[in-house]
Amino acid sequence: MERRELAGFLRSRRERVTPSDVGLPAGARRRTPGLRREEVAQLAFISTEYYTRLEQARGPRPSREVLGQLARALRLSDAERDHLHHLAGTPPAPPRSPSREVRRSIVDLLERLPDAAAIVLSATHEVIAWNPLAAALMEDFSALPRRDRNLVRRAFLGPSRNGGTLYGVSDGREFVRSSVHNLRAAAGRYPDDPELSALIAELLDGSEEFARLWSAHDVTARPTLCKTFDHPVVGTITVTCDVLDITDRDQRVIIYTAAPDSPSERALRRLSTTIRPAAAPV
């Protein structure tokens, strides 16, 4: 049954991929839609005979490596790739590094929230997308090198490390604790990521407070539902924090909104008048 399901899945996906999708010339008129079997085999670096046997439900169980090559050749989405592995009875390998790629729909969402400040955080607390109001409320992330967009590094090793709080927020102490909890949980999910390992080593070496919190081995973080920013231009702004989990990318959207008709909402509106066009994240 699994072989037949796998064969049907491969065939249906092959038929919907066009030569132009994978950089191949269209060539002569085709009798069937999509790619030819030999083209998929070529793109996946396997023999045509082996691929044909897979589509005919006669081939041996493909390895994880072959499945990954087929997923790339057929331009499968993340969900389709996982389904392919499931049909083959071989679970996909966990990702080595946290994803930094933000879906276009999430970027569009941020741009459609003119009255709210919103950012996207990676699993390591790196700010990987933001809207203009978030840059005005927190800081201009486009002016920072990528390494300085990491909020954990910013909190423990940045300008606020000597008694201050990041962006003057009211829950600064709670943020540093929860960020350590989240980073430890991320280290468990991505044990082979060299960038994450280097970040943790840097924090352990440069911050006694981080080292103390890290040694507690706590992975439970309490959500912050409300916080107050002490902004240098418009003063105090109290906002509600809503978190949307993007589970397939291991990312979070943080949305800061003020109560309607409140002084904080008016402060956010004044702040929005200072916004300059935002640069795209890199």
LOLOBA-441333 format. One record per residue (C-alpha): residue number from 1; x, y, z. Coordinates in Angstrom, 3 decimals, always signed. Each point is the difference from the previous one (the first is absolute). Example, Ala and Ser with C-alpha at 12.3 -4.5 7.8 and 13.67 -1.06 7.14 Angstrom:
// LOLOBA-441333
seq:1; x:+12.300; y:-4.500; z:+7.800
seq:2; x:+1.370; y:+3.440; z:-0.660
END
This chain:
// LOLOBA-441333
seq:1; x:+0.000; y:+0.000; z:+0.000
seq:2; x:+2.789; y:+2.439; z:+0.953
seq:3; x:+1.864; y:-0.732; z:-3.254
seq:4; x:-3.121; y:+0.736; z:-2.054
seq:5; x:-0.649; y:+3.203; z:+1.945
seq:6; x:+3.601; y:+1.104; z:-0.474
seq:7; x:-0.146; y:-0.803; z:-3.714
seq:8; x:-3.224; y:+1.966; z:-0.442
seq:9; x:+1.367; y:+2.983; z:+1.918
seq:10; x:+3.202; y:+0.127; z:-2.076
seq:11; x:-1.922; y:-0.302; z:-3.252
seq:12; x:-2.489; y:+2.730; z:+0.875
seq:13; x:+2.727; y:+2.425; z:+1.074
seq:14; x:+2.120; y:-0.742; z:-3.077
seq:15; x:-2.922; y:+0.795; z:-2.277
seq:16; x:-0.558; y:+3.435; z:+1.480
seq:17; x:+3.618; y:+1.223; z:-0.244
seq:18; x:+0.804; y:+1.658; z:-3.331
seq:19; x:+3.448; y:+0.026; z:-1.615
seq:20; x:+0.210; y:+3.766; z:+0.490
seq:21; x:-0.543; y:-0.505; z:+3.758
seq:22; x:+3.309; y:-1.857; z:+0.208
seq:23; x:+1.969; y:+1.856; z:-2.660
seq:24; x:-0.388; y:-2.567; z:-2.789
seq:25; x:-0.889; y:+0.853; z:-3.614
seq:26; x:-3.555; y:-0.855; z:-1.005
seq:27; x:+1.219; y:-1.882; z:-3.079
seq:28; x:-2.363; y:-1.812; z:-2.326
seq:29; x:-3.697; y:-0.354; z:+0.682
seq:30; x:-0.646; y:-2.273; z:+2.983
seq:31; x:-2.611; y:-2.709; z:+0.076
seq:32; x:-0.532; y:+0.363; z:+3.753
seq:33; x:+0.118; y:+3.026; z:+2.313
seq:34; x:+2.931; y:+0.711; z:+2.254
seq:35; x:+3.456; y:-1.510; z:-0.017
seq:36; x:+1.116; y:-3.253; z:-1.561
seq:37; x:+1.227; y:-2.750; z:+2.297
seq:38; x:+3.539; y:+0.281; z:-1.324
seq:39; x:-0.022; y:+3.736; z:+0.769
seq:40; x:-0.991; y:-0.586; z:+3.614
seq:41; x:+2.670; y:-2.671; z:+0.297
seq:42; x:+2.595; y:+2.370; z:-1.428
seq:43; x:-0.976; y:+2.788; z:+2.402
seq:44; x:+0.022; y:-2.409; z:+2.955
seq:45; x:+3.354; y:-1.577; z:-0.995
seq:46; x:-1.425; y:-3.513; z:-0.184
seq:47; x:-0.414; y:-2.424; z:-2.883
seq:48; x:-3.063; y:+0.150; z:-2.214
seq:49; x:-0.555; y:-3.713; z:+0.574
seq:50; x:-0.090; y:+0.454; z:+3.777
seq:51; x:-2.389; y:+2.944; z:-0.186
seq:52; x:-2.259; y:-1.897; z:-2.409
seq:53; x:-0.168; y:-2.909; z:+2.429
seq:54; x:-1.010; y:+2.387; z:+2.792
seq:55; x:-2.879; y:+1.341; z:-2.105
seq:56; x:-1.051; y:-3.550; z:-0.813
seq:57; x:-0.004; y:-0.984; z:+3.690
seq:58; x:+2.773; y:-2.533; z:-0.656
seq:59; x:+3.053; y:+1.794; z:+1.393
seq:60; x:+1.698; y:-0.584; z:+3.352
seq:61; x:-0.611; y:+2.455; z:+2.813
seq:62; x:+1.913; y:+3.199; z:-0.896
seq:63; x:+2.542; y:+1.375; z:+2.427
seq:64; x:-0.383; y:+3.310; z:+1.806
seq:65; x:+2.601; y:+1.479; z:-2.364
seq:66; x:-1.885; y:-1.115; z:-3.100
seq:67; x:-3.274; y:+1.342; z:+1.406
seq:68; x:+1.633; y:+3.361; z:+0.597
seq:69; x:+1.283; y:+0.052; z:-3.584
seq:70; x:-3.459; y:-0.887; z:-1.319
seq:71; x:-1.601; y:+2.730; z:+2.127
seq:72; x:+2.353; y:+2.588; z:-1.493
seq:73; x:-0.442; y:-1.323; z:-3.548
seq:74; x:-3.809; y:+0.124; z:+0.271
seq:75; x:-0.008; y:+3.380; z:+1.765
seq:76; x:-1.976; y:-1.353; z:+2.959
seq:77; x:-1.167; y:+2.263; z:+2.794
seq:78; x:+1.066; y:-0.758; z:+3.579
seq:79; x:-3.313; y:-1.763; z:+0.675
seq:80; x:+0.255; y:-2.019; z:-3.221
seq:81; x:+3.593; y:-0.971; z:+0.796
seq:82; x:-1.039; y:-1.285; z:+3.420
seq:83; x:-2.878; y:-1.920; z:-1.601
seq:84; x:+2.418; y:-1.574; z:-2.494
seq:85; x:+2.198; y:-1.194; z:+2.860
seq:86; x:-3.050; y:-1.356; z:+1.829
seq:87; x:-1.120; y:-1.987; z:-3.046
seq:88; x:+3.489; y:-1.446; z:-0.357
seq:89; x:+0.113; y:-0.976; z:+3.676
seq:90; x:+3.060; y:+2.178; z:+0.616
seq:91; x:-0.512; y:+3.001; z:+2.285
seq:92; x:+1.647; y:+3.206; z:-1.271
seq:93; x:+3.188; y:+1.115; z:+1.675
seq:94; x:-0.495; y:+2.875; z:+2.423
seq:95; x:+1.191; y:+3.369; z:-1.358
seq:96; x:+3.599; y:+0.751; z:+0.928
seq:97; x:-0.537; y:+3.737; z:+0.451
seq:98; x:-2.978; y:+2.227; z:+0.862
seq:99; x:-1.747; y:+1.460; z:-3.023
seq:100; x:+0.602; y:+3.694; z:-0.710
seq:101; x:-2.208; y:+0.062; z:-3.087
seq:102; x:-3.262; y:+1.851; z:+0.652
seq:103; x:-2.993; y:-0.903; z:-2.132
seq:104; x:-1.195; y:+2.736; z:-2.343
seq:105; x:-3.466; y:-0.187; z:+1.554
seq:106; x:+1.475; y:+0.812; z:+3.439
seq:107; x:+1.920; y:+2.968; z:-1.398
seq:108; x:-3.233; y:+1.200; z:-1.612
seq:109; x:-1.782; y:-0.386; z:+3.343
seq:110; x:+2.548; y:+2.238; z:+1.719
seq:111; x:-0.434; y:+2.662; z:-2.681
seq:112; x:-3.783; y:-0.068; z:+0.475
seq:113; x:+0.258; y:+0.890; z:+3.696
seq:114; x:+0.661; y:+3.759; z:-0.152
seq:115; x:-1.350; y:+0.610; z:+3.523
seq:116; x:+1.949; y:-2.850; z:+1.618
seq:117; x:+3.693; y:-0.633; z:+0.446
seq:118; x:+0.894; y:-3.513; z:-1.138
seq:119; x:+3.157; y:-2.074; z:-0.316
seq:120; x:+0.847; y:-3.575; z:-0.943
seq:121; x:+2.470; y:-1.897; z:+2.187
seq:122; x:+1.948; y:-3.075; z:-0.985
seq:123; x:+0.433; y:-2.885; z:+2.448
seq:124; x:+3.181; y:+1.704; z:+1.250
seq:125; x:-1.701; y:+3.372; z:+0.691
seq:126; x:+1.404; y:+1.649; z:-3.105
seq:127; x:-2.259; y:+2.707; z:-1.446
seq:128; x:-0.394; y:-1.199; z:-3.594
seq:129; x:-2.876; y:+2.246; z:-1.115
seq:130; x:-1.722; y:+3.120; z:+1.323
seq:131; x:-2.345; y:+2.755; z:-1.038
seq:132; x:+0.803; y:+3.734; z:+0.085
seq:133; x:-1.809; y:+0.671; z:+3.279
seq:134; x:+2.000; y:-2.721; z:+1.753
seq:135; x:+3.211; y:+1.642; z:-1.197
seq:136; x:-1.217; y:+3.346; z:+1.348
seq:137; x:-1.060; y:-1.504; z:+3.342
seq:138; x:+3.058; y:-2.196; z:+0.573
seq:139; x:+2.846; y:+0.914; z:-2.345
seq:140; x:+0.844; y:+0.167; z:-3.680
seq:141; x:+0.922; y:-3.638; z:-0.575
seq:142; x:+1.007; y:+0.738; z:-3.602
seq:143; x:+2.870; y:+2.134; z:+1.347
seq:144; x:+1.395; y:-2.911; z:+2.027
seq:145; x:+2.248; y:-2.802; z:-1.210
seq:146; x:-1.765; y:-3.347; z:+0.124
seq:147; x:+1.794; y:-1.173; z:+3.170
seq:148; x:-1.312; y:+3.017; z:+1.923
seq:149; x:-3.615; y:-0.790; z:-0.884
seq:150; x:+0.084; y:-2.910; z:+2.432
seq:151; x:-1.963; y:+1.157; z:+3.054
seq:152; x:+1.723; y:-2.418; z:+2.398
seq:153; x:+3.440; y:+1.278; z:-1.012
seq:154; x:-1.364; y:+3.565; z:+0.159
seq:155; x:-1.403; y:-0.513; z:+3.503
seq:156; x:+3.063; y:-1.640; z:+1.549
seq:157; x:+2.883; y:+1.492; z:-1.974
seq:158; x:-1.413; y:+3.238; z:-1.418
seq:159; x:-0.274; y:+3.562; z:+1.340
seq:160; x:-2.601; y:-0.985; z:+2.625
seq:161; x:+2.153; y:-2.660; z:+1.663
seq:162; x:+1.135; y:+2.217; z:+2.923
seq:163; x:-3.214; y:+0.379; z:+1.945
seq:164; x:-2.190; y:+1.187; z:-2.864
seq:165; x:-2.813; y:-1.756; z:-1.783
seq:166; x:-0.350; y:-0.641; z:-3.700
seq:167; x:-2.063; y:+2.825; z:-1.559
seq:168; x:-0.936; y:+1.155; z:+3.507
seq:169; x:-2.749; y:-2.607; z:+0.327
seq:170; x:-1.679; y:-0.598; z:+3.324
seq:171; x:+0.499; y:-3.777; z:-0.068
seq:172; x:+3.731; y:+0.108; z:-0.739
seq:173; x:+0.941; y:-2.514; z:+2.701
seq:174; x:-2.721; y:-2.403; z:-1.044
seq:175; x:+1.088; y:+0.316; z:-3.624
seq:176; x:+3.600; y:-1.000; z:+0.697
seq:177; x:-1.168; y:-3.041; z:+1.966
seq:178; x:-2.478; y:-1.150; z:-2.630
seq:179; x:+2.483; y:+0.616; z:-2.817
seq:180; x:+2.496; y:-2.340; z:+1.660
seq:181; x:-2.724; y:-2.638; z:+0.411
seq:182; x:-0.942; y:+0.312; z:-3.676
seq:183; x:+3.623; y:-0.120; z:-1.130
seq:184; x:+0.632; y:-3.179; z:+1.993
seq:185; x:-3.073; y:-1.600; z:-1.558
seq:186; x:+1.261; y:+1.027; z:-3.460
seq:187; x:+3.395; y:-1.543; z:+0.770
seq:188; x:-1.792; y:-3.283; z:+0.649
seq:189; x:-1.772; y:+0.171; z:-3.357
seq:190; x:+3.110; y:+1.025; z:-1.964
seq:191; x:+2.947; y:-1.671; z:+1.759
seq:192; x:+2.147; y:+0.031; z:-3.152
seq:193; x:-0.466; y:+3.641; z:-0.984
seq:194; x:+3.446; y:+1.653; z:+0.180
seq:195; x:-1.387; y:+3.537; z:+0.076
seq:196; x:-2.232; y:-0.724; z:+2.984
seq:197; x:+2.842; y:-1.761; z:+1.810
seq:198; x:+2.263; y:+3.012; z:-0.606
seq:199; x:-2.670; y:+2.378; z:+1.323
seq:200; x:-0.406; y:-1.992; z:+3.209
seq:201; x:+3.777; y:-0.187; z:+0.501
seq:202; x:+0.272; y:+3.764; z:-0.520
seq:203; x:-2.744; y:+0.689; z:+2.548
seq:204; x:+1.448; y:-2.400; z:+2.560
seq:205; x:+3.402; y:+1.645; z:-0.347
seq:206; x:-1.242; y:+3.586; z:+0.006
seq:207; x:-2.827; y:+0.063; z:+2.559
seq:208; x:+0.032; y:-1.354; z:+3.536
seq:209; x:-3.748; y:+0.502; z:+0.194
seq:210; x:-0.571; y:-2.090; z:-3.119
seq:211; x:+2.309; y:-2.725; z:+1.345
seq:212; x:-1.938; y:-0.069; z:+3.288
seq:213; x:-3.377; y:-0.251; z:-1.726
seq:214; x:+1.319; y:-2.556; z:-2.496
seq:215; x:+1.228; y:-2.261; z:+2.779
seq:216; x:-3.569; y:-0.267; z:+1.348
seq:217; x:-0.950; y:-2.194; z:-3.008
seq:218; x:-3.480; y:+1.523; z:-0.086
seq:219; x:-1.984; y:-0.253; z:-3.242
seq:220; x:-3.324; y:+1.402; z:+1.263
seq:221; x:-0.680; y:+3.612; z:-0.934
seq:222; x:-3.038; y:+1.976; z:+1.148
seq:223; x:-1.667; y:+2.073; z:-2.732
seq:224; x:-0.049; y:+3.775; z:+0.405
seq:225; x:-3.473; y:+1.352; z:-0.736
seq:226; x:+0.724; y:+3.665; z:+0.601
seq:227; x:+3.085; y:+2.206; z:+0.119
seq:228; x:+0.919; y:+3.666; z:+0.195
seq:229; x:+2.627; y:+1.675; z:-2.180
seq:230; x:+1.806; y:+3.111; z:+1.205
seq:231; x:+0.482; y:+1.653; z:-3.372
seq:232; x:+2.458; y:+2.915; z:-0.274
seq:233; x:-2.213; y:+1.976; z:-2.406
seq:234; x:-3.646; y:-0.580; z:+1.008
seq:235; x:+0.403; y:-1.229; z:+3.577
seq:236; x:-1.841; y:-2.886; z:+1.619
seq:237; x:-1.843; y:-2.449; z:-2.246
seq:238; x:-1.871; y:-2.968; z:+1.506
seq:239; x:-0.843; y:-2.739; z:-2.463
seq:240; x:-1.604; y:-3.403; z:-0.111
seq:241; x:+2.223; y:-2.784; z:-1.365
seq:242; x:-1.514; y:-2.648; z:-2.240
seq:243; x:+2.127; y:-2.882; z:-1.251
seq:244; x:-0.766; y:-2.020; z:-3.129
seq:245; x:+2.005; y:-3.206; z:-0.372
seq:246; x:+1.123; y:-0.978; z:-3.504
seq:247; x:+0.568; y:-3.626; z:+0.864
seq:248; x:+1.259; y:-1.224; z:-3.370
seq:249; x:+2.814; y:+2.602; z:+0.065
seq:250; x:+0.561; y:+0.017; z:+3.780
seq:251; x:-0.579; y:+3.759; z:+0.025
seq:252; x:-2.201; y:+2.395; z:+1.949
seq:253; x:-1.822; y:+3.173; z:-0.979
seq:254; x:-0.133; y:+2.512; z:+2.872
seq:255; x:-2.693; y:+2.666; z:-0.359
seq:256; x:-0.107; y:+3.039; z:+2.318
seq:257; x:-3.291; y:+1.925; z:+0.138
seq:258; x:-1.258; y:+2.766; z:+2.271
seq:259; x:-3.503; y:+0.244; z:+1.468
seq:260; x:-2.363; y:+2.046; z:-2.190
seq:261; x:-0.256; y:+3.713; z:+0.877
seq:262; x:+2.704; y:-0.364; z:+2.635
seq:263; x:+2.998; y:+2.311; z:+0.532
seq:264; x:+2.190; y:-2.848; z:-1.235
seq:265; x:-1.942; y:-0.261; z:-3.243
seq:266; x:+0.414; y:+3.732; z:-0.530
seq:267; x:+3.710; y:-0.350; z:+0.724
seq:268; x:+0.277; y:-2.759; z:-2.604
seq:269; x:-1.751; y:+2.233; z:-2.523
seq:270; x:+2.460; y:+2.810; z:+0.710
seq:271; x:+2.813; y:-2.483; z:-0.360
seq:272; x:-1.322; y:-1.144; z:-3.378
seq:273; x:+0.526; y:+3.524; z:-1.367
seq:274; x:+3.761; y:-0.436; z:+0.482
seq:275; x:+0.202; y:-3.138; z:-2.123
seq:276; x:+2.374; y:-0.140; z:-2.914
seq:277; x:-0.241; y:-2.615; z:-2.776
seq:278; x:+1.281; y:-3.305; z:+1.381
seq:279; x:+2.779; y:-1.945; z:-1.620
seq:280; x:-0.505; y:-3.681; z:-0.677
seq:281; x:+1.650; y:-2.395; z:+2.465
seq:282; x:+3.111; y:-1.847; z:-1.161
END
